[in-house]
Amino acid sequence: MANAKTNPTNLETYRVFLHTARCGNLTRAAQELHLTQPSVSYAIKQLEETFGVKLFHRLPKGVELTEEGKALHGYVELSFAALETASKHLHNLKQLNEGELRIGASDSLIKQLLLPQLNAFHREYPGIRIRLSHGKTPELAQRLREGAIDCAVVHMPLDDAQLDVLPIAEWATCVVVGEAYRELAQQPQPLTAGALAALPLILLSPGSSTRQFIEAWFAAKGVAVKPDIELGSVDLLLEFARTGYGAAFVSRVFTEEELRSGKLFELALRDPLPPQTIGLAVRQGRSLSAAAQQFVQLFRHL
């Protein structure tokens, strides 16, 4: 109880007060706290001197709270209950019994890459609340920098000094057409970038990483590209390609079934498109919650 003498309002002093009020007896309070009875008496005396009021009536067989003591007791009891609740909450967060995971991804990446990992995580930790938001890679990078989300599945490259990006997958990119352009897909000679650019092109809207990826590929071939149709989702790209509006650029993983079934046809290119890398991004120097740390580990073991 040396600390009680130098700082009579520290946490242990209030704990002594609470136990004494509960027991109504200094000796029993000392036994519960594994202290000597004089140490308990001294702590109560110091607390009373600090506030300048009597907190207990001294009775022949124990003690009883004064009106001032009752007033203090209510606050101290609530405070210790709050501390106990906080302790349990932190324990549950650490054990992943509760908590929150905030993650972002584009709609296409949610369906093909993120959802299987989320399902596995949710089965293992059902108490974790998952907050999922969608957006383009630049938008997700901004949310990461602002601390609005914990991590994001993004298209690479993502050059941002404030973010760490872990490569987690590589997806082949292909150009697909519908029945209207089937003969073009079956011709023996692969298409050059220039010949491809002459076709009606269906691309994702400006600002998306995939759009920038395609434009960079054309630029490297010295070809200017101007799409006829710009859309906001992969599903729409495929729908317009099937209907015969032109050639759509998509990751092969999104169209494998339709290529097998003959609903879509892949155009052969003289210079094939390189694979596109997918990454998991977090903000540098930001301590992740226990839930976010565990989720990131799922991707580290892919």
GIHUVEN-V752352 format. One record per residue. N is the residue number from 0. OMEGA is omega in radians with two decimals (999 if undefined). BURIAL is 1 if it has 16 or more other C-alpha atoms within 10 Angstrom, else 0. D_FIRST is the distance of its C-alpha to the first C-alpha in Angstrom with 2 decimals. Layout:
n-><N	N>
omega-><OMEGA	OMEGA>
burial-><BURIAL	BURIAL>
d_first-><D_FIRST	D_FIRST>
This chain:
n-><0	1	2	3	4	5	6	7	8	9	10	11	12	13	14	15	16	17	18	19	20	21	22	23	24	25	26	27	28	29	30	31	32	33	34	35	36	37	38	39	40	41	42	43	44	45	46	47	48	49	50	51	52	53	54	55	56	57	58	59	60	61	62	63	64	65	66	67	68	69	70	71	72	73	74	75	76	77	78	79	80	81	82	83	84	85	86	87	88	89	90	91	92	93	94	95	96	97	98	99	100	101	102	103	104	105	106	107	108	109	110	111	112	113	114	115	116	117	118	119	120	121	122	123	124	125	126	127	128	129	130	131	132	133	134	135	136	137	138	139	140	141	142	143	144	145	146	147	148	149	150	151	152	153	154	155	156	157	158	159	160	161	162	163	164	165	166	167	168	169	170	171	172	173	174	175	176	177	178	179	180	181	182	183	184	185	186	187	188	189	190	191	192	193	194	195	196	197	198	199	200	201	202	203	204	205	206	207	208	209	210	211	212	213	214	215	216	217	218	219	220	221	222	223	224	225	226	227	228	229	230	231	232	233	234	235	236	237	238	239	240	241	242	243	244	245	246	247	248	249	250	251	252	253	254	255	256	257	258	259	260	261	262	263	264	265	266	267	268	269	270	271	272	273	274	275	276	277	278	279	280	281	282	283	284	285	286	287	288	289	290	291	292	293	294	295	296	297	298	299	300	301>
omega-><-3.14	-3.14	3.13	-3.12	-3.11	3.14	-2.99	-3.14	3.10	-3.02	-3.10	3.10	3.09	3.08	3.08	3.12	-3.10	-3.14	3.13	3.11	-3.12	-3.10	-3.06	-3.06	-3.10	-3.10	3.13	3.09	3.13	3.13	3.13	-3.07	-3.10	3.08	3.02	-3.14	3.09	3.11	3.10	3.13	-3.12	-3.14	3.12	3.14	3.13	3.12	3.12	3.11	3.12	-3.10	3.13	3.11	3.03	-3.12	-3.12	2.87	3.07	-3.11	-3.13	-3.07	3.12	-3.14	3.13	-3.11	2.97	3.09	3.10	3.10	3.11	3.13	3.13	-3.08	-3.14	3.14	-3.12	3.14	3.10	-3.11	3.14	3.07	3.11	3.11	3.12	3.10	3.13	3.13	3.12	-3.13	3.12	3.10	-3.14	3.08	-3.13	-3.12	3.14	3.03	3.05	-3.11	-3.04	3.05	-3.13	-3.04	3.13	3.10	3.01	-3.10	-3.11	3.13	3.08	-3.05	-2.98	-3.00	-3.03	-3.02	3.11	3.13	3.09	3.13	3.12	3.14	-3.11	3.08	-3.10	-3.06	-3.07	3.14	-3.14	3.11	-3.10	3.07	-3.04	3.09	-3.11	3.12	3.05	-3.09	3.12	3.12	-3.14	3.10	3.12	3.12	3.09	3.14	-3.12	-3.12	-3.12	3.08	-3.12	-3.10	-3.11	3.01	-2.95	2.98	3.09	0.11	3.07	-3.09	-3.13	-3.06	-3.10	-3.05	2.95	-3.10	3.12	3.08	-3.09	-3.13	3.01	-3.12	3.07	3.11	-3.14	3.10	-3.05	3.12	3.08	-3.09	-3.10	-3.11	-3.07	-3.12	3.12	3.13	-3.06	3.13	-3.05	-3.08	3.09	-3.09	2.98	3.10	3.13	3.12	3.12	-3.12	3.13	3.12	2.96	-3.05	3.12	-3.07	2.98	-3.06	3.14	3.11	3.11	-3.14	3.13	3.09	3.13	3.12	-3.14	-3.14	3.12	3.13	3.10	-3.11	3.12	3.10	-3.13	-3.08	3.03	-3.08	3.10	-3.08	3.06	-3.09	3.09	-3.05	-3.04	-3.12	3.11	3.13	3.12	3.06	-3.11	-3.14	3.13	3.08	3.13	-3.07	3.05	-3.12	-3.14	-3.08	-3.12	3.09	-3.10	2.97	-3.06	-3.12	-3.11	-3.00	-3.09	-3.11	-3.12	3.04	3.13	-3.07	3.13	3.07	3.10	-3.12	-3.12	3.06	3.08	-3.11	3.11	3.06	-3.07	3.07	3.10	3.08	3.10	-3.10	3.08	-3.10	3.03	-3.03	3.00	-3.14	3.13	3.04	3.14	3.10	3.13	3.02	3.12	3.14	-3.13	3.11	-3.12	-3.13	3.11	3.14	3.09	-3.10	3.12	-3.11	3.10	999>
burial-><1	0	0	1	1	0	1	1	1	0	0	1	1	1	1	1	1	1	1	1	1	0	1	1	1	1	1	1	1	1	0	0	1	0	0	0	1	0	1	1	1	1	1	1	1	1	1	1	0	0	0	0	0	1	1	1	0	0	0	0	0	0	1	1	1	0	0	0	1	0	0	1	1	0	0	1	0	0	0	0	0	0	0	0	0	0	0	0	0	0	0	0	1	0	0	1	1	1	1	1	1	1	1	1	1	1	1	0	1	1	0	0	1	1	0	0	1	1	0	0	1	0	0	0	1	0	0	1	0	1	0	0	0	1	1	1	1	1	0	1	1	0	1	1	1	0	0	0	1	1	1	1	1	1	1	1	0	1	0	0	0	0	1	1	1	1	1	1	0	0	0	0	1	1	1	1	1	1	1	0	1	1	0	1	1	0	0	0	0	1	1	0	1	0	0	1	1	0	0	1	1	1	1	1	1	0	0	1	1	1	0	0	1	1	1	0	1	1	0	0	0	0	1	0	1	0	1	0	1	1	0	0	0	1	0	1	1	1	0	1	1	1	0	1	1	1	1	1	1	1	1	1	0	1	1	0	0	0	1	0	0	0	1	1	1	1	1	1	1	0	0	1	1	0	0	1	0	1	1	1	1	1	1	0	0	0	0	0	1	1	1	1	0	1	1	1	0	0	1	0	0	0>
d_first-><0.00	3.80	5.35	5.23	6.95	9.31	9.95	9.58	11.87	10.44	11.27	8.19	8.21	11.85	11.55	9.94	12.82	15.31	14.77	14.95	18.10	19.53	19.13	20.03	18.22	14.74	15.46	16.77	13.96	11.57	14.32	14.67	11.11	11.19	8.40	9.58	11.28	10.02	6.34	8.34	10.66	8.57	7.46	11.21	12.43	11.03	12.57	15.68	16.04	15.89	18.73	20.42	21.08	20.28	18.90	19.50	22.34	21.37	24.04	25.25	24.14	21.23	20.34	22.31	21.86	23.73	26.01	23.54	20.85	23.45	24.19	20.64	20.29	23.39	22.17	18.73	20.61	23.15	20.72	19.01	22.56	23.71	21.03	22.07	25.67	25.14	23.58	26.59	28.98	27.84	28.14	31.62	32.61	31.71	33.58	36.47	36.41	36.59	37.07	40.04	42.71	44.84	48.00	51.38	54.85	58.51	60.23	62.24	59.27	57.31	60.12	61.07	57.93	54.75	55.35	55.49	52.11	50.62	52.00	50.45	47.06	47.26	48.17	45.22	42.64	44.00	40.75	41.10	42.95	45.75	46.94	50.25	52.32	55.67	57.27	59.17	57.50	57.33	55.72	53.13	52.35	51.71	49.33	47.42	47.12	45.88	43.26	45.09	45.46	43.63	46.76	50.52	53.55	56.02	59.38	59.44	59.91	57.11	56.68	53.46	51.13	48.17	48.72	48.59	51.37	51.68	55.31	55.46	59.17	62.67	65.24	68.97	70.66	74.15	76.81	78.19	81.16	82.74	86.21	87.85	87.06	87.45	90.42	88.44	85.77	88.48	90.43	90.57	89.54	85.86	85.21	84.44	81.75	84.56	86.28	83.03	82.36	85.80	84.80	83.12	79.45	76.57	73.16	69.69	69.07	68.35	64.81	63.99	63.22	66.04	68.50	67.47	67.83	71.39	72.40	71.20	73.32	76.41	75.79	75.64	79.11	80.37	80.83	79.89	78.74	79.08	78.02	80.13	77.32	73.60	71.27	67.59	67.14	68.39	69.78	72.00	73.13	74.30	75.96	77.97	78.96	80.16	82.16	83.97	82.66	82.15	79.92	76.16	73.55	70.84	68.60	70.58	67.76	68.50	72.20	72.72	73.73	76.22	77.71	78.24	79.80	82.13	80.83	79.95	81.41	79.87	81.72	82.15	81.27	82.74	79.34	76.74	73.59	70.56	67.67	64.92	61.35	58.58	54.98	51.44	49.84	46.21	44.91	43.90	40.28	39.18	36.48	38.02	36.32	35.95	39.09	41.09	40.13	41.35	44.54	45.34	45.04	47.84	50.16	49.14	50.48	53.76>
